[in-house]
Amino acid sequence: MLTLKNFELQVSSTIIQRGRQYFEDGAVIDLEETDNNYWQAEVAGTSTYSIEIKLGNKNKIEDYSCDCPYDGDTCKHVVAVLFLLKEELSGKIARAKKANQPDFKKLLQKINVEEYQEFILAHATKDKNFKSVFELWFAHKDERIDTAKKYTDLIKIIIRKHASEGFIDYRATYSLTNEIKKLVAKGDALLAKKNFREAFTLARAVLKQVTELIEYSDDSNGNIGDAIFSIIQLIENISLAKEPTIELKEQIFSFLQTELSNQLYFDYGDFGYEMITVYQSLAELLKKEKEFLQYVDTQIAKYIAGKRDFRKDYFLVRKIEFLKAIGKEGEIRKLIQQNLDVVEIRKGEVESAINKKDFLMAKKLIAGGIKIAEKEKHPGIVSDWEEELLRVAIIEKDKETIRFYTKRFAFDRWFNRDYYIQWKKTFTNTEWRTVIEKYIEDKITEINKQHQNNKSKLWYSPDALFLDALAPIYIEEKYWDRLLILVCKETELDRILQYHDHLSKHYPTELVDLYIPAFERKGDIAGNRVEYANLAGKMKRVIKSIPAGKEKIIGVAKMLSMKYPRRPAMIQELNKVIILEKGKSEQ
């Protein structure tokens, strides 16, 4: 839970440092509580950025946003505002200041109706955006207001504000989507108030405009895509609610049917597939079987018969799901038999066979799936089918098949601990010792043979291959002595450190002897402050876990500092290690 009390511990130390600097430099301007526990501020950086923060009970930070282009979770601008908020709410220096601040709500109470109207008319004349927002807010007071047009105009104004020569660049997508989020939040609020018709009117207008925009944007950060998904989610929430009239749901169905013909929803993301989910649910509810099946068949017909295409497979699966939902069992069987080459359809049949305990049929279907995947050269799908064979074997308690596949999956491309343990559990302790020793022996023979056959082409010894292949087994079996023998043949610092936690308790002295030359070599090739800091950090890590090696490691740090007197950044970073000599901590 992020709070004003603990955010300094929860956020990256680098971001905290930069945010604190902004705060101390007075870069936070116009901090204001616009509503109860809702705060807004601006922070002056390379540009001026707008920040919004929502606090909860006990100063819990419930939500926040910034329109800067930072990709991470929390930016330095938000942190700067949090520091100021923490100071403001502590009451240490803010009480006198707050006492003199105007109370906005009290000000509103002092204004009479004529003054309100005069202010609104003056601003509506000068500011078209203000007029649109005002009319939308009070649209329920006047049925003549065309809310669909107003929302469309409003989103167009927002888009134009952030566009440059008709294009939305990477940076502009942050501030743009922050404004879109506010519109979606308004739609959610309308939904909560059961104003379903206006919520849909808003969602429809925003979705159309934002989707058209994606063609002319650099959305490499995914902001616009996320906004589109949130709008589709709003439409789905309206559709799934029980209260909206059938007439409104018919309108949503017709809207989706029209929009799904727009290829943009499929070319720039998975938006179309999300919309099809809503479209299918409404088709089931509204008994629109003919329309939905006609749409799906049209999509299937676009793709060449006999040629694999994931989109065709997707629509075939959708059609089967829909036919099941409306009880067309006869059509389903025929369609399934015609399309068993589609992975998802075949998997559905495998699942059905397993549920009926017809394991022979399940295995036959899986074998057919493997054959198709091998023919089409899809090794990933072959592996998926083999995992299905393992699942059936577990149900049938077929020990030999379980052993075969768990062993394969344990060492397939990389070590998989879960499958290794599963393989091990099929043996008694006595049996396992024989099995694993035989595996180790065979693996050593295999590596030696491969290395000998390719000796003329290889520049490295087989030691690295032995470590990669056998270290995971030695760790699982706690063969620390064997692991140490392999690690002792390593000279590269990072490779040795991979096994530090496993060996430091058992062989501290031997590890330190390995680290000393490795640290020196790392220092010789390090070339910038990041690399120097990285080296110093690793030295301190080893000293912390093996205190007996402190003197030797500090000796390497001193030697490197003397060896490279013209590398001030290196000396500065290594001094953070050398200072530990007197038992001092880093200042």
C-alpha positions as CSV (number, residue, x, y, z in Angstrom):
1,M,0.0,0.0,0.0
2,L,1.5,3.3,-1.1
3,T,1.0,6.2,1.4
4,L,2.5,9.6,2.0
5,K,4.4,8.1,4.9
6,N,6.1,5.2,3.0
7,F,6.3,6.3,-0.7
8,E,10.0,7.1,-0.3
9,L,10.6,3.4,0.4
10,Q,8.2,2.0,-2.3
11,V,9.5,4.0,-5.3
12,S,12.8,3.6,-7.1
13,S,15.6,5.5,-5.2
14,T,16.7,7.2,-8.4
15,I,13.2,8.6,-9.0
16,I,12.9,9.6,-5.4
17,Q,16.2,11.5,-5.6
18,R,15.1,13.3,-8.8
19,G,11.7,14.1,-7.4
20,R,13.1,15.5,-4.2
21,Q,15.4,17.7,-6.3
22,Y,12.4,19.1,-8.2
23,F,10.6,19.7,-4.9
24,E,13.6,21.4,-3.2
25,D,14.1,23.6,-6.3
26,G,10.5,24.8,-6.0
27,A,9.4,23.2,-9.3
28,V,6.0,22.3,-8.0
29,I,3.6,25.1,-8.7
30,D,-0.2,25.7,-8.1
31,L,-0.8,22.7,-5.7
32,E,-4.5,22.8,-4.9
33,E,-7.1,20.6,-3.3
34,T,-9.8,20.7,-6.0
35,D,-12.1,18.4,-4.1
36,N,-12.0,16.4,-0.9
37,N,-8.7,14.5,-1.1
38,Y,-8.3,15.3,-4.8
39,W,-5.2,17.3,-5.5
40,Q,-3.9,19.0,-8.6
41,A,-0.5,20.6,-9.3
42,E,1.8,21.5,-12.1
43,V,5.6,20.8,-12.2
44,A,8.0,22.8,-14.3
45,G,10.5,20.5,-16.0
46,T,11.5,20.4,-19.7
47,S,7.9,21.3,-20.1
48,T,5.2,22.1,-17.6
49,Y,3.3,18.9,-16.6
50,S,0.0,18.4,-14.9
51,I,-0.3,16.0,-12.0
52,E,-3.4,14.7,-10.3
53,I,-3.4,12.8,-7.0
54,K,-6.2,11.1,-5.1
55,L,-5.7,10.4,-1.4
56,G,-7.7,8.1,0.8
57,N,-7.9,7.3,4.5
58,K,-4.7,7.7,6.5
59,N,-3.1,9.5,3.5
60,K,-3.2,6.4,1.3
61,I,-2.3,7.2,-2.3
62,E,-5.2,5.7,-4.2
63,D,-4.5,7.1,-7.6
64,Y,-2.2,9.5,-9.5
65,S,-1.4,10.6,-13.0
66,C,1.0,12.8,-14.8
67,D,1.0,13.8,-18.5
68,C,4.7,13.5,-18.9
69,P,6.1,10.9,-21.3
70,Y,7.7,8.7,-18.6
71,D,7.0,5.0,-19.2
72,G,7.4,3.7,-15.7
73,D,5.0,3.4,-12.8
74,T,5.8,6.6,-10.9
75,C,7.6,9.6,-12.4
76,K,9.8,12.2,-10.7
77,H,7.0,14.9,-11.1
78,V,4.5,12.8,-9.1
79,V,7.2,12.3,-6.5
80,A,7.9,16.0,-6.3
81,V,4.2,16.7,-5.7
82,L,4.1,13.9,-3.0
83,F,6.9,15.6,-1.1
84,L,5.1,18.9,-1.1
85,L,1.8,17.2,-0.2
86,K,3.5,15.4,2.7
87,E,4.8,18.8,3.9
88,E,1.5,20.5,3.4
89,L,-0.5,17.9,5.3
90,S,2.0,17.6,8.1
91,G,0.8,20.9,9.3
92,K,4.2,22.0,10.3
93,I,4.5,25.0,8.0
94,A,1.2,25.0,6.2
95,R,-1.4,26.0,8.8
96,A,-0.8,29.7,8.6
97,K,-0.7,29.6,4.8
98,K,-3.9,27.6,4.6
99,A,-5.8,29.9,6.9
100,N,-5.3,32.7,4.4
101,Q,-6.2,30.7,1.3
102,P,-9.7,31.3,-0.2
103,D,-12.3,28.6,0.3
104,F,-13.6,27.8,-3.2
105,K,-16.9,26.3,-2.0
106,K,-17.6,29.3,0.2
107,L,-16.9,31.6,-2.7
108,L,-19.5,29.7,-4.8
109,Q,-22.1,30.2,-2.1
110,K,-21.6,34.0,-2.2
111,I,-22.4,34.2,-6.0
112,N,-26.0,34.8,-7.0
113,V,-27.8,33.3,-10.0
114,E,-27.4,36.4,-12.2
115,E,-23.7,36.4,-11.6
116,Y,-23.4,32.7,-12.4
117,Q,-25.3,33.2,-15.7
118,E,-23.3,36.3,-16.6
119,F,-20.0,34.3,-16.0
120,I,-21.2,31.3,-18.0
121,L,-22.5,33.3,-21.0
122,A,-19.2,35.3,-21.1
123,H,-17.0,32.2,-21.1
124,A,-19.3,30.1,-23.4
125,T,-19.0,32.9,-26.0
126,K,-15.2,32.9,-25.9
127,D,-14.5,29.2,-25.2
128,K,-16.2,26.6,-27.4
129,N,-14.8,23.8,-25.3
130,F,-16.2,25.3,-22.1
131,K,-19.6,25.6,-23.8
132,S,-19.5,21.9,-24.9
133,V,-18.6,20.7,-21.5
134,F,-21.3,22.8,-19.9
135,E,-24.0,21.6,-22.3
136,L,-23.0,18.0,-21.8
137,W,-23.1,18.4,-18.0
138,F,-26.6,19.7,-18.1
139,A,-27.8,17.8,-21.2
140,H,-30.5,16.1,-19.1
141,K,-32.2,19.5,-18.7
142,D,-32.7,20.0,-22.4
143,E,-33.6,17.2,-24.8
144,R,-32.8,19.4,-27.8
145,I,-29.0,19.1,-27.0
146,D,-27.4,16.6,-29.4
147,T,-25.1,14.9,-26.9
148,A,-23.6,12.6,-29.5
149,K,-22.4,15.6,-31.6
150,K,-21.2,17.4,-28.5
151,Y,-19.1,14.4,-27.4
152,T,-17.7,14.1,-30.9
153,D,-16.9,17.8,-31.0
154,L,-15.3,17.6,-27.6
155,I,-13.0,14.7,-28.4
156,K,-12.1,16.3,-31.7
157,I,-11.0,19.5,-29.8
158,I,-8.9,17.4,-27.4
159,I,-7.2,15.5,-30.3
160,R,-6.5,18.8,-32.2
161,K,-5.0,20.3,-29.1
162,H,-2.4,17.5,-28.9
163,A,-1.7,17.1,-32.6
164,S,1.1,18.6,-34.6
165,E,0.3,18.9,-38.3
166,G,-2.3,16.2,-38.0
167,F,0.0,13.7,-36.1
168,I,0.2,12.7,-32.5
169,D,3.8,12.1,-31.5
170,Y,5.1,9.7,-28.8
171,R,5.2,12.4,-26.1
172,A,1.8,13.9,-26.8
173,T,0.1,10.6,-26.3
174,Y,0.5,10.9,-22.5
175,S,-1.3,14.1,-22.1
176,L,-3.9,13.1,-24.8
177,T,-4.8,9.8,-23.2
178,N,-5.0,11.5,-19.7
179,E,-7.8,13.6,-21.1
180,I,-9.4,10.6,-22.8
181,K,-9.3,8.7,-19.4
182,K,-11.3,11.6,-17.9
183,L,-14.0,11.1,-20.5
184,V,-14.0,7.3,-19.9
185,A,-14.2,8.0,-16.1
186,K,-17.2,10.2,-16.8
187,G,-18.8,7.3,-18.8
188,D,-18.2,5.0,-15.8
189,A,-19.8,7.6,-13.5
190,L,-22.8,7.8,-15.9
191,L,-23.0,4.0,-15.8
192,A,-22.9,4.0,-12.0
193,K,-25.8,6.5,-12.0
194,K,-27.7,4.1,-14.4
195,N,-27.6,6.7,-17.1
196,F,-26.9,3.9,-19.7
197,R,-28.0,5.8,-22.8
198,E,-25.7,8.8,-22.3
199,A,-22.8,6.5,-21.2
200,F,-23.1,4.6,-24.5
201,T,-23.4,7.9,-26.4
202,L,-20.2,9.0,-24.9
203,A,-18.4,5.7,-25.4
204,R,-19.5,5.5,-29.1
205,A,-18.3,9.0,-29.9
206,V,-15.0,8.6,-28.2
207,L,-14.3,5.1,-29.6
208,K,-14.9,6.2,-33.2
209,Q,-12.7,9.3,-33.0
210,V,-9.8,7.7,-31.1
211,T,-9.7,4.6,-33.3
212,E,-9.4,6.8,-36.4
213,L,-6.6,8.7,-34.7
214,I,-4.4,5.6,-34.2
215,E,-3.5,5.6,-37.9
216,Y,-1.8,9.0,-37.4
217,S,-0.1,8.4,-34.1
218,D,3.1,7.1,-32.7
219,D,1.6,4.8,-30.1
220,S,4.7,2.8,-29.4
221,N,4.1,3.2,-25.7
222,G,0.6,1.7,-26.0
223,N,-1.3,4.7,-24.4
224,I,-3.8,5.1,-27.2
225,G,-4.3,1.3,-27.4
226,D,-5.0,1.2,-23.7
227,A,-7.5,4.0,-24.0
228,I,-9.4,2.1,-26.8
229,F,-9.5,-1.0,-24.6
230,S,-10.9,1.0,-21.7
231,I,-13.7,2.4,-24.0
232,I,-14.6,-1.1,-25.3
233,Q,-14.7,-2.2,-21.6
234,L,-17.2,0.6,-20.9
235,I,-19.4,-0.6,-23.8
236,E,-19.2,-4.2,-22.5
237,N,-20.2,-3.1,-19.0
238,I,-23.2,-1.2,-20.4
239,S,-24.1,-4.3,-22.4
240,L,-23.8,-6.7,-19.5
241,A,-25.9,-4.6,-17.1
242,K,-29.4,-5.9,-16.5
243,E,-31.2,-2.5,-16.4
244,P,-30.6,-1.1,-19.9
245,T,-33.6,-1.4,-22.2
246,I,-33.7,-4.0,-25.1
247,E,-33.9,-1.0,-27.4
248,L,-30.5,0.3,-26.1
249,K,-28.9,-3.1,-26.4
250,E,-30.2,-3.3,-30.0
251,Q,-28.5,0.0,-30.7
252,I,-25.2,-1.3,-29.2
253,F,-25.4,-4.5,-31.2
254,S,-26.0,-2.5,-34.5
255,F,-23.1,-0.1,-33.6
256,L,-20.7,-3.0,-33.0
257,Q,-21.9,-4.7,-36.2
258,T,-21.1,-1.6,-38.2
259,E,-17.8,-0.9,-36.5
260,L,-16.5,-4.4,-36.9
261,S,-16.3,-3.8,-40.6
262,N,-13.6,-1.2,-39.9
263,Q,-10.3,-3.1,-40.4
264,L,-8.4,-0.6,-38.1
265,Y,-9.8,-2.5,-35.1
266,F,-7.8,-5.5,-36.2
267,D,-4.8,-4.0,-37.9
268,Y,-3.6,-1.9,-35.0
269,G,-4.3,-4.3,-32.1
270,D,-6.7,-6.8,-30.7
271,F,-9.5,-4.2,-30.3
272,G,-11.8,-6.0,-32.8
273,Y,-11.5,-9.3,-31.0
274,E,-12.6,-7.6,-27.8
275,M,-15.5,-6.1,-29.6
276,I,-16.5,-9.5,-31.1
277,T,-16.8,-10.9,-27.5
278,V,-19.4,-8.2,-26.7
279,Y,-21.1,-8.6,-30.1
280,Q,-21.4,-12.3,-29.5
281,S,-22.9,-11.9,-26.0
282,L,-25.5,-9.5,-27.3
283,A,-26.3,-11.8,-30.2
284,E,-27.1,-14.6,-27.7
285,L,-29.1,-12.3,-25.5
286,L,-31.1,-10.6,-28.3
287,K,-31.6,-13.8,-30.4
288,K,-29.6,-12.4,-33.3
289,E,-28.3,-15.8,-34.4
290,K,-28.7,-15.0,-38.1
291,E,-26.8,-11.7,-38.0
292,F,-23.9,-13.1,-35.9
293,L,-23.4,-16.2,-38.0
294,Q,-23.6,-14.2,-41.2
295,Y,-20.8,-11.9,-39.9
296,V,-18.6,-14.9,-38.8
297,D,-19.1,-16.7,-42.1
298,T,-18.2,-13.6,-44.0
299,Q,-15.0,-13.4,-42.1
300,I,-14.1,-17.1,-42.6
301,A,-14.8,-16.8,-46.4
302,K,-12.1,-14.1,-46.7
303,Y,-9.4,-16.6,-46.2
304,I,-8.1,-19.1,-48.8
305,A,-9.4,-22.6,-48.3
306,G,-6.8,-25.1,-47.1
307,K,-4.3,-22.3,-46.1
308,R,-3.6,-21.8,-42.4
309,D,-4.5,-18.4,-41.0
310,F,-4.9,-17.7,-37.3
311,R,-7.8,-15.3,-38.0
312,K,-9.8,-17.9,-39.9
313,D,-9.1,-20.3,-37.0
314,Y,-10.3,-17.7,-34.5
315,F,-13.6,-17.2,-36.3
316,L,-14.2,-21.0,-36.7
317,V,-13.7,-21.3,-32.9
318,R,-16.1,-18.4,-32.3
319,K,-18.7,-20.0,-34.6
320,I,-18.5,-23.3,-32.7
321,E,-18.8,-21.5,-29.3
322,F,-21.9,-19.6,-30.6
323,L,-23.6,-22.7,-32.0
324,K,-23.1,-24.4,-28.6
325,A,-24.6,-21.4,-26.8
326,I,-27.7,-21.6,-29.0
327,G,-28.0,-25.4,-28.9
328,K,-27.2,-26.3,-32.5
329,E,-25.5,-29.6,-31.7
330,G,-26.0,-31.1,-35.2
331,E,-24.2,-28.3,-37.0
332,I,-21.4,-28.3,-34.3
333,R,-20.4,-31.9,-34.9
334,K,-20.1,-31.4,-38.7
335,L,-18.1,-28.2,-38.3
336,I,-15.8,-29.8,-35.7
337,Q,-15.1,-32.8,-37.9
338,Q,-14.3,-30.6,-40.9
339,N,-11.9,-28.4,-38.9
340,L,-9.9,-30.7,-36.6
341,D,-6.7,-29.2,-38.0
342,V,-7.5,-26.1,-35.9
343,V,-5.6,-26.4,-32.6
344,E,-8.3,-24.9,-30.4
345,I,-11.0,-27.1,-32.0
346,R,-9.0,-30.2,-31.6
347,K,-8.1,-29.3,-28.0
348,G,-11.8,-28.9,-27.3
349,E,-12.4,-32.5,-28.5
350,V,-9.5,-33.7,-26.4
351,E,-11.0,-32.1,-23.4
352,S,-14.4,-33.6,-24.1
353,A,-12.8,-37.1,-24.5
354,I,-10.9,-36.7,-21.2
355,N,-14.1,-35.6,-19.4
356,K,-15.8,-38.8,-20.8
357,K,-12.7,-40.8,-19.6
358,D,-12.2,-41.9,-23.2
359,F,-8.4,-41.7,-22.8
360,L,-7.7,-43.8,-25.9
361,M,-9.6,-41.2,-28.1
362,A,-7.9,-38.3,-26.3
363,K,-4.5,-39.8,-27.1
364,K,-5.5,-40.5,-30.7
365,L,-6.6,-36.9,-31.1
366,I,-3.3,-35.6,-29.5
367,A,-1.2,-37.8,-31.8
368,G,-3.1,-36.4,-34.8
369,G,-2.4,-32.9,-33.5
370,I,1.3,-33.6,-33.1
371,K,1.5,-35.0,-36.7
372,I,-0.2,-31.8,-38.1
373,A,2.1,-29.5,-36.0
374,E,5.2,-31.4,-37.2
375,K,4.1,-31.2,-40.8
376,E,3.6,-27.4,-40.4
377,K,6.9,-27.1,-38.5
378,H,5.4,-25.6,-35.3
379,P,7.6,-27.0,-32.5
380,G,5.8,-24.9,-29.9
381,I,2.5,-26.5,-30.7
382,V,4.2,-30.0,-30.7
383,S,5.3,-29.2,-27.1
384,D,1.8,-28.1,-26.1
385,W,0.4,-31.5,-27.4
386,E,3.1,-33.4,-25.6
387,E,2.1,-31.6,-22.4
388,E,-1.5,-32.9,-23.1
389,L,-0.1,-36.4,-23.3
390,L,1.6,-35.9,-20.0
391,R,-1.7,-34.7,-18.5
392,V,-3.5,-37.8,-19.7
393,A,-0.7,-40.0,-18.4
394,I,-1.0,-38.5,-15.0
395,I,-4.7,-39.2,-15.0
396,E,-4.1,-42.8,-16.1
397,K,-1.2,-43.1,-13.6
398,D,1.0,-44.3,-16.5
399,K,4.3,-44.0,-14.7
400,E,6.6,-44.8,-17.8
401,T,4.9,-42.0,-19.9
402,I,5.1,-39.6,-17.0
403,R,8.8,-40.3,-16.6
404,F,9.4,-39.9,-20.3
405,Y,7.8,-36.5,-20.6
406,T,8.8,-35.0,-17.3
407,K,12.4,-35.8,-18.0
408,R,12.2,-34.3,-21.5
409,F,10.5,-31.2,-20.3
410,A,12.9,-30.8,-17.3
411,F,15.8,-30.4,-19.8
412,D,14.1,-29.1,-22.9
413,R,16.0,-26.0,-24.0
414,W,16.5,-24.9,-20.4
415,F,16.2,-26.4,-17.0
416,N,12.6,-26.6,-15.6
417,R,12.6,-27.3,-11.8
418,D,8.9,-28.2,-11.6
419,Y,9.2,-31.0,-14.2
420,Y,12.5,-32.1,-12.6
421,I,10.8,-32.6,-9.3
422,Q,7.9,-34.3,-10.9
423,W,10.3,-36.7,-12.7
424,K,12.1,-37.3,-9.4
425,K,8.9,-38.2,-7.5
426,T,8.2,-41.1,-9.8
427,F,11.2,-43.0,-8.2
428,T,12.1,-44.2,-4.7
429,N,15.1,-42.6,-3.1
430,T,17.2,-45.6,-3.9
431,E,16.1,-45.8,-7.5
432,W,16.6,-42.1,-7.9
433,R,20.3,-42.2,-7.0
434,T,20.9,-44.7,-9.7
435,V,18.8,-42.8,-12.3
436,I,20.3,-39.3,-11.7
437,E,23.9,-40.6,-11.6
438,K,23.3,-42.4,-14.9
439,Y,21.9,-39.1,-16.3
440,I,24.9,-37.1,-15.1
441,E,27.3,-39.7,-16.6
442,D,25.5,-39.7,-19.9
443,K,25.4,-35.9,-20.1
444,I,29.2,-35.7,-19.4
445,T,29.8,-38.3,-22.2
446,E,27.5,-36.4,-24.6
447,I,29.2,-33.0,-24.0
448,N,32.7,-34.5,-24.3
449,K,31.7,-36.3,-27.6
450,Q,30.1,-33.1,-29.1
451,H,33.1,-31.0,-28.1
452,Q,35.5,-33.6,-29.6
453,N,33.6,-33.8,-32.9
454,N,33.6,-30.0,-33.2
455,K,36.9,-29.2,-31.6
456,S,38.3,-27.5,-34.7
457,K,35.4,-25.1,-34.8
458,L,35.2,-24.2,-31.1
459,W,37.4,-21.7,-29.3
460,Y,36.1,-22.5,-25.8
461,S,36.6,-25.5,-23.5
462,P,33.6,-27.8,-22.5
463,D,33.8,-26.5,-18.9
464,A,31.1,-23.8,-19.6
465,L,28.8,-26.4,-21.1
466,F,29.3,-28.7,-18.1
467,L,28.4,-25.9,-15.8
468,D,25.2,-24.9,-17.7
469,A,24.0,-28.5,-18.0
470,L,24.9,-29.9,-14.6
471,A,24.8,-27.0,-12.2
472,P,21.0,-27.1,-11.9
473,I,21.1,-30.8,-11.0
474,Y,23.9,-30.3,-8.5
475,I,21.9,-27.5,-6.9
476,E,18.7,-29.6,-6.7
477,E,20.6,-32.6,-5.3
478,K,22.8,-30.4,-3.0
479,Y,26.0,-31.7,-4.6
480,W,27.9,-28.7,-3.4
481,D,31.4,-30.2,-3.8
482,R,30.7,-31.1,-7.5
483,L,29.2,-27.6,-8.1
484,L,32.3,-26.0,-6.6
485,I,34.6,-28.0,-8.9
486,L,32.7,-26.7,-12.0
487,V,32.5,-23.1,-10.7
488,C,36.3,-23.1,-9.9
489,K,36.9,-23.5,-13.7
490,E,35.1,-20.2,-14.3
491,T,36.9,-16.9,-14.5
492,E,34.0,-14.5,-15.4
493,L,32.7,-12.6,-12.4
494,D,29.0,-12.7,-13.2
495,R,29.1,-16.4,-13.9
496,I,30.7,-17.1,-10.5
497,L,28.1,-14.8,-8.8
498,Q,25.3,-16.9,-10.2
499,Y,26.2,-19.6,-7.7
500,H,27.3,-17.4,-4.8
501,D,24.2,-18.0,-2.6
502,H,24.5,-21.8,-3.1
503,L,28.2,-22.0,-2.2
504,S,29.1,-19.1,0.1
505,K,27.9,-21.0,3.3
506,H,29.8,-24.2,2.4
507,Y,33.0,-22.9,0.7
508,P,33.5,-19.2,1.7
509,T,37.4,-19.3,1.5
510,E,37.4,-21.0,-1.9
511,L,34.9,-18.5,-3.3
512,V,36.9,-15.5,-2.1
513,D,40.0,-17.0,-3.9
514,L,37.9,-17.1,-7.1
515,Y,36.6,-13.6,-6.7
516,I,39.9,-11.8,-6.2
517,P,41.2,-12.3,-9.8
518,A,37.7,-12.0,-11.2
519,F,37.2,-8.6,-9.5
520,E,40.6,-7.5,-10.9
521,R,39.7,-8.6,-14.4
522,K,36.3,-6.8,-14.2
523,G,38.1,-3.6,-13.0
524,D,40.5,-3.8,-16.0
525,I,37.7,-3.8,-18.6
526,A,35.2,-1.5,-16.8
527,G,34.9,1.7,-18.8
528,N,32.2,4.0,-17.3
529,R,30.7,5.0,-14.0
530,V,27.8,2.6,-14.3
531,E,30.2,-0.3,-14.7
532,Y,32.4,1.0,-11.8
533,A,29.4,1.3,-9.5
534,N,28.3,-2.2,-10.6
535,L,31.7,-3.6,-9.7
536,A,31.8,-1.8,-6.3
537,G,28.3,-3.1,-5.6
538,K,29.3,-6.7,-6.2
539,M,32.4,-6.3,-4.0
540,K,30.2,-5.0,-1.2
541,R,27.7,-7.9,-1.7
542,V,30.5,-10.5,-1.3
543,I,32.0,-8.7,1.7
544,K,28.5,-8.7,3.4
545,S,28.0,-12.5,2.9
546,I,31.7,-13.5,3.5
547,P,33.1,-11.0,6.0
548,A,36.4,-13.1,6.2
549,G,37.2,-12.0,2.7
550,K,36.8,-8.2,3.4
551,E,40.5,-7.5,3.6
552,K,41.4,-9.2,0.3
553,I,38.5,-7.6,-1.6
554,I,39.4,-4.1,-0.2
555,G,42.9,-4.8,-1.3
556,V,41.7,-5.3,-4.9
557,A,39.7,-2.1,-4.7
558,K,42.9,-0.2,-3.5
559,M,45.0,-1.8,-6.2
560,L,42.6,-0.9,-9.0
561,S,42.4,2.7,-7.6
562,M,46.2,3.0,-7.7
563,K,46.4,1.2,-11.1
564,Y,44.1,3.7,-12.8
565,P,44.7,7.1,-11.2
566,R,43.2,8.9,-14.2
567,R,39.8,7.3,-13.7
568,P,38.3,9.6,-11.0
569,A,34.8,8.0,-11.4
570,M,36.3,4.5,-10.7
571,I,38.2,5.8,-7.7
572,Q,35.1,7.5,-6.4
573,E,33.0,4.3,-6.7
574,L,35.7,2.0,-5.3
575,N,36.2,4.3,-2.3
576,K,32.7,3.2,-1.2
577,V,34.3,-0.3,-0.8
578,I,37.6,0.9,0.7
579,I,35.7,2.9,3.4
580,L,34.4,-0.4,4.8
581,E,38.0,-1.1,5.9
582,K,37.3,0.9,9.1
583,G,33.9,-0.6,9.6
584,K,32.2,2.6,8.3
585,S,29.1,2.5,6.2
586,E,28.7,4.4,3.0
587,Q,28.0,8.1,3.6
